[in-house]
Amino acid sequence: MLKEIYPSHLKMISFEGAKEWIPFFGSNSQALKELSANMVQLKDTDAFFGWYEKNQLLFIVGVTFYKDEVHVNNLLKMSKTVRNKEYYNGLVAIAKRRFLKKMVLKLAKQPLLKAQELHKLGFSYQDGSGYELEMSYNTGLVLGGGGAKGAYQIGVWHCLEELSIDYTMMSGTSVGALNGGLILQGELEVAEEMWQSIATEKILSLPFETSDEYTIKELINKLQLLTKTAVQSKGVSTEPLLNLIKELMDPEKIFNKEKEFFIATTETPRMEEKVVSLKDMTEETLPQWLLASSSFFPAMAACQIDGTYYVDGGYRNNVPRDVLLNRGATELLVIDVNGPGITKPYHLENGVTELIFSSSWGLGNVLLFDGKRSTWNMRLGYLEAKKLLGDYSGQSYTFPNKNFKKECLVLSREFFYFLKLIPKFNNWYKKKTTLKEWEWLQKNQIIPEFISLILLESLAKKLMIDPTLLYTLDELSQLVVKKFHEKEELVGDELNQAMMYSLGEWLTKYAQQKSPISEFQQIASYYHYFGDEAESHRDSYDLLLDVSWKIGLEALFLMFLEKRNK
């Protein structure tokens, strides 16, 4: 397993007995010195990884990323028993995380025995470059089920197309099968336009009135009508969806593609998984099988094919990884929109790489479709894919890579200095621990260099700031301060949004806005407590900090940003 390593990790790692696998430098001590010196620079293009097996650190590697290549500059063996194959698996995993074409070990020509070892692993020496390995891929794209949430998958696909990342096989369940057909067809604009203009009436036979209202009352009315119609009709008719499939899909283009394509559906009444290959379909049955995989009974009517009824594939295999693993995929691109259904257990063999595209943000309803929400989900999918593949940075929000790590470190250091100026916090902290701030954060599983990013993104999320835009750290910092004061003054109605939310999202929003003990209210209370020189309620707040110190830090970080932005 790969884990990225930062300067603060160095004090937690024992380097006693660390040795070079191959002599990148003149000695083990020089290699360690270079590792430390390069790591603290936090360059945009450099990264350092630890390769772990069963929680044991086997080796640390330093790399530099280029457009289509990764260069290995340093590799320290941290365990006595590391096989060449384990080095190979770790190095290849780094390259495959970004689907790079080549890996280069930046080495001089090695003595015969070491050169033979590298040759057995597939490396060949090139003058002026080092030992090169051309990467090979047999990639599978896995598209999970999730109904209206599926627009997120099209955003990820847009990113894959932009980065020229290809795959030889695909599997899909439910909306993943439908999107899979569009992806196989290769018409990104058609897919995006379909999702941008989608509405529930284009999927299900429901007498919805056209409305631009996105209130909770309107949502509940639609859910009630959907439920009533489903009960009365033993599943809402999916004829509009079948017509849409026939309108969008071009069987000639699909069947002329060389990619393998598999869809998962569920056969009734035995409720058994059935996997159908494109090779087993005809131009006439393709739309029926896509519908069969997507028929979310009992809300939607079951689909009949050759006398057998089929329902949504998510009942047995909502994220069909195993379908492609069983067919020899060595890399998986998994787009999981967290739809309802069963996710089967699976095992990745050594050398198989998996990238999971899945959002920490809610993606809306499953059975109610809205073009504006779908557009939002597509933007989110695109940005989150760009982050996972190394083109952007951030966790919940998205930032340009340029100087990002250095700016986070500077912001974190400035915040630590600011904390020393807050007596109420320092008095509590001294009672809490004797550890230095960075050590205390590490003890709580937080990377100190990025405490500023963690607090900034957490505040932004609580303030409901849009994650589908690209921000700089300064831009998001200023927006957080602005939104906090707007929310305290109740400027605007944050519950009147211009897209459809799920019932769960509505309830969360109401709780955040109306509850006297919501996280926002806690932040506001801490903010005023720390900003007031009076010592009133100090004991109560000290007790509160014991159980919710992260929220207390968020309030302090808000004060820090406010002071910094002036």
N, C-alpha and C positions, 0 to 999 in steps of 0.2 A: 504494500500500500504506500502510495506517495503522500508526503505531507510537506508543505512548503515551510521553510525555516527562515526566521528573521534574526537580526542581531540579538534581541533579548533572549532568544533560545540558547545562545552560546554558553551562558553561565549555568544552564541547567543540564548541559551535556558533558559527560566525562570523555575527554579526549586522550586519556591515558591508553597507550597502546595503539592509537590511531596510526594507520599506515596507508601509503599510496597503493592503489591497485596497480596502476601503471605510472611510471615516472613522468608526470606533467612538469614537476619541478626537480631541483637537485637533491632535495631531502624531504623527509616527512615533516620536519619542523618548518621548512620553507613553505610546504604545501598548506600547513595549518595557518601560518602567518598570512599567506595570500588569501585563504578562505575568509579569514576574519576581516582583513583589510578591504576586500571587495564587497563583502556582505554589508558592511556599515555604510557603503556609498549609496545603497538603495537606488541603483540605476534603473531606468524604465525597462531596459531590454534584458537585464540580468535577473536570474532567479536561482534559488538554492533549495534543494529538496533532500529530505531524508526518505530512505526506502526501509519500510518496516515490515516485518513478518512476525505475527503473534506478539505484537507490542515490543519486539526487539528491534533496535536500530541497527541495520546491517551496514549501510554506507550513506555518506553525504556527497552530493554532487552539485557542482556549480556550473551553470550553463548561461549562454547568451542566445537570445532569440533573434532571428532575422526573418525576412519575408517568407521564405520557403524552407529554411534550414534552422537547425539548432546546433550550436557548437558547444561541446563539452570541454570546459577549461580546467576542471579540478575534480578529483574523486578520491575521497578518503574512506578507507575500509575501517569500520567501527566494531566489527565482530571477527573473532578468529576463524569462524566457519562460514565463509561466503563463497558460493560456487560461481563460476563464470556465467552460468545461465541466469543466476539471480541478478548479476550486474546487467546483463543483457535485457532481462525483463523490465528492470527499473528504468534503464535508459530509453528503451523503446516506448514505455508508457508515457514518458515526458514528451517525446516527439508526437505520439499518436493523440495526445490530449488536444493538440492543435492541428492535427492532420498535416504535418509537415512532410516534405518530400525527401529530405535528406538529413542525416545526422553526421557530424564530423567530430572525431576525437582530435583535439589540437595537440598533436604529438609529433616529435621527431621520429624518424624511421627506427623501429625497435629491433633488438637482437632477434635471432632466428626463432627461438622457442616462444617468446612473447608474441612475435609476429604471426606465428602459426596459430596460437590461441585466438588472436583477433580474427584471423582468416576463417577459422572454424565457426566463428560467430557471424560471419558475413561481411566483415570489414575488409576493405582493400586500401592500400596506401597510395596516395596521390601527392606527388612533389608539390611543395609550396602550400599544401592544404592540411594534410594529416590523414588519419584513417577514416574513410568514408563508408557510410552504410546507406544504400538506397532503400527507402521505406516501401513496404508492400502492404496493401490493404485488401480486405474482403469484408466490406462494411455493410451492416444491416441497419435500416431505418425502421424503428418501432413506433407506431402511432397508437396511443391509448384511447380508450373511450371516454366520453364526457359531454356529449350533446353540444349545447350552445357554447360551451367553453372551448370547443375545438378550434376557434379562430386563432387561438394562441399558437397552434401548430403551423398555421400558414405564415405567421410572423417569423417563426424559427426557420421554416423553409426558405423564406426570403433571404435570411442571413446565410444559410448554407449555399444558396445559389450565388450570392454576392462573393463568397469566399471560395467558390468553385470546389466545394466539398461534395464528393460523389459517393454513391453506394450501389452495391450490386443486387441487393434484395430488399424487400419491404414487407412488413406485416402490419395489419391494422385491425382494430376492433371498433365497431359502432361508428362514431364520427371519424375515428381514425381510419376506418376502411374507406369512408367517403372521401376524406382528404387524401388518402393514399391514391385513389383513382385520379384525382386532380393532379397530384404530384407526378404520378406516372405519365400522365398526359403531357406534362411539362409546360402548362400555360399558367404562369404565376399571376399575371394580370387578371385572367378570367377568374381564378380562385379568389383573389383579393376583392374584385368587384362583386362577386357573389356574396361574400361575407359582409361587405360594406352595405349592401342593400337588403340583407336578409331580414325576415320577419317571421313570427310564429305561423302566420297564415300561409306562408310559402312552404311550410313543412307539414303542418297538421290541418285537418279539416275542422277548424274551429271558427265560430261566428264572432271573432273579435272585431270590435269597432276600432277604426284607425284613431290613434291618440298620440299626442306628443307629450303627454303627462308622464312623469316618472315618479309618482308618489307611491307611498306604501299602500294606500287605499287602492290605487289602480293595479298594483301588483297582486294584492290579495284577491281582487275581483277576477283577475285572469287565472290565478291558481284555482279558485273555486270553480270557474267555468270549465277549466281543463279537467278537474277531478270529476265533476258531474257528468261531463260528456264521456269520459273514459269508463265510468261505472255503467252508464246507460247503454253504451255501444260495445262493451267488452273490449275496450281499447279504441282510442281515437283513430279514425281512418288516416292512413299515411299516403293516400293517393297523391296529394300535392308534392310530397317528397319524391315519390317515384317519378312524377312528371319532371321535377327539377333535375333529378339524376339523368334522365333521358335527354333533357335539354342541354346539360352541361358536358356530359361525357361524349367523347369522340372515340368509339370502339376501334376504329381503324388505327388511330394514333396509339391507343393503349396497347393493342395486340401486336403492334409492330416494334414495341420497345423490347430490349433484351433483358431488362431487369425482371427478376422473379418477384411475384406479388402474391401474398397470401392474406386471406381474411378469416377472422374467427367469428363464428356464430354459435348458437346453442340450439340443438335439436330437441323438440318436444315430442311426446310428453316425458321422455326419460331425462330431459335436461342434461344432455351430454354435449360436450364440446365437439364442434365439427370445424376443421380447418380446410378451407377450399383454396386451391391454387388457381391462378389465372389460367394456367394451362388446361384446367378441367372445366373452364367456362367457355361459353360461346358469346358472340356479340349480343345475342338475344337474352341470355341468362345473366350476363354481367350486372345489369341494373337490378335484377331480382336478388342476386346474392349480396350486393351492396346494401339493399334495403333490409334483407334478412339479418345482416350483422347489426343493423341500427334500430331494429324494432323493439323499443324498450317497453315490453309488456309488463304490467297491464295498462300502463298509461297510453301505450301505442298498440295498435292491432298487430297480431302475429302475422308473419309473411309465409304464404304457402308456395312451395316449389315442388313440383312432381308429386303432389299429394301429401307432402310432409310439411308440418308447420315449424317455423324457426323463429326464435326471438333473439334479443340482443346478445352479442358475444360476451359482453361484460359479466353475464351471469356465471361464466366459467373461466374466462381468461381476458381480463380487461386491459392488460398490458402484455401483449404476446411476444415477450422476449424469447421464450423457449422455442418458439416456432423457427426463429432464425438461428439460434444457437445450435439447434439440432441439424441445421443445414450448413454448418461450417463457418458461420460468421466469426471473424476475429476481432471485430470492433462493433459496438452497438451505439447508435444514436437513438436514445429513448426520449420521446416527447410525451410526458405524462401530465395530463391536465387534471388529475385527481378526481376523475369521475366516479360515480358509484359502481360497485362491482367487486369481483374477486381478483386480487393480484396474486398470481401463483408464485410459490417459492422457486428460486432458481439458483444455480451455481455457476460461477465464472471460473473456467479453467485458467491455469497460469498462462499468461501471454495474451489473454483476452481483455480488451479495454472497453470500458463502458462510460459514456457521457450521458448524464441525465439532465434533460431540460425540463424543469418543473419550477413553478413560481411559488414564492412565499405569500404572494398577494392572492386575494380571492378573484376568481374569474367569472363570477356571476351565476346565473341559473343554468340548469341542465336542459330543461324542456321549454323554456321561454326564450325566444330568439329576438335579438335587437341589433340592428346594423351599427348603431353608435357604440354599443358595448363591444361588439365584435371588432370594430376598428381600434378601440382602445386595447383590447386583448392582443390584436396583431402587433401593435406598436410595442407592447410589453414583451411579447415573445421575441421580436426582432432584437430589442436592446439586451434582453437577458441572454440570448444566444451569443451576441457579440461579446458579452462579458465572459461567458464560459469558455469561449474560444480565444480569448486573450486580446481582443481588439479594443475593449473598454475595461474600466475598473469599477469597483463598488460591489455592494451586496444587495440591499433593497433598492438602491438608487444607482444611477449610471453616470460615470464621470470619464472624461478623456484620460488616456494613459499618461500623457506628458507630465512629468514631475509629480505624479500623483502620490507615490509612496513617500517622497521627500516632504511634500506639503502636509501629508497626514502626520508625519513625525514632528514637523515644526509646530503644527497646531496642537499636538498632544503635549509637547514640552511646554508651550506657552500656557496651556491649561493647568499643568502641574504647578507651574510658578504662580498662577492665579490662585490656586487652592491654598497656598501658603499664606495668602492675604485674608483668608476667611476664618476668623477665630472660632466660630461655632463649629465649623467642620473639623478644624484641627483638634479641638478639645475632644470631640467624639472619636476622631481617628486614633488619637493617642491612647484612649481607653480601649479601643478595639484591638489594636495590634502594635507590635514593635517593628513589623516589617516595613521596608521602604515601599513607596507607592507602587513601583514597577513590579516588585516581588509579590506584593499583595494582589495585584491584578493577575499575575501569572498563576498564583495559587487559586484564583477564581476563574481559570481557563480563559483569560482575556489576553490577547497580544498587546502589550503596552503601546507599541508604536501606533496602533490603530484604535486606541480608546477614543480619540476625537471622532473618527469615522463612525464607530459604533454608537456613540451618544448622538451625533448629528443625525444619522439615519433613523434612530429610534424616535427622536423628537419629531422629525419630518413625518414619520409614519403616523404617530399619534395625532399630528396636526392635519392629517389627511392631504398631504401635499402630493401632487400627481407624480407617479413614478415613470410615466411614459415620455418624459423629456430628458434631454441631456443637460447636466448641470456641471458647473465648476464647484469646487468646495466653497468658494466665496459666495457664489450665487445662491447655493442652497442655504448657507449660513444666514445670509441676509433675509431670505424668504422665511426661514424658521422664526426669526425674531419678529418679523412683520406679522406672520400668521398667528403667533402666540398672542400678541396684543389685540389683534382683530377678534380672536376667539374670546378673549377675556371681555371685550366690549360688545360681544355678540353682534359683530358687523356681518350682515348677510345671513342667508339661510343655507347652511351647508348641507341640509337634507334635501334641498331642491336641486338635484343634479341632472345633467343633460345626457344621462344614459341610464339603462336599466340595471338595478341592483338585485341581488338575491335577498330572500327574506332574512337569512343569517347576517348579511352585510347591513341591512337596515337595522336590525336589532343591535348590532355592535355600534352603529352610528348613534342610535338613540341613547344607548348606555353611556357612550363617551360624552355626549352633549348634556344629558339630563341628570345622570347619577351624581350625587354629591361626593361619592368615593371613587369616581372614575380615575383612571391614570392621569388624565389631563388635570383634574381638580387637585390631585396629589402633587403634581409638578407645580401648579400655581401656588399651592400652600407652602411648599418648600421654597419657592422663588421669593415669596414675600417674607418668610421667616428668615432666610439667610440675608435678605436685603435690609432687614430691620435691625438696628443696633441694640434694641431692647432685648433683655434676656428672658422675656415672658415665654412660658411653655417650653423652656429648654429641655427639661427632663422628658416631656412627652415626645418631643421631636427626636431626642436621642434614642428613645425606645423605638420610635418609628423607623429611624435610620437602620437600626439593627436588623429589621426584617425587610426593608425596601431601600437599601442603600443605592441601588442602581437608579431608582427614580430620583433620589436625592442628588446623585451625580448629574443626572440630566438637567435638573433645575439649576445647578451650579454652572453647568456648561452653557445653559441659556444665558445666564448672567454674564459669563465670560464672553460669549459671542456679542452680546449687546454692548459691552464695554469696548470690545475689539473693533466693532463696526462703526463706532462713533468717529 
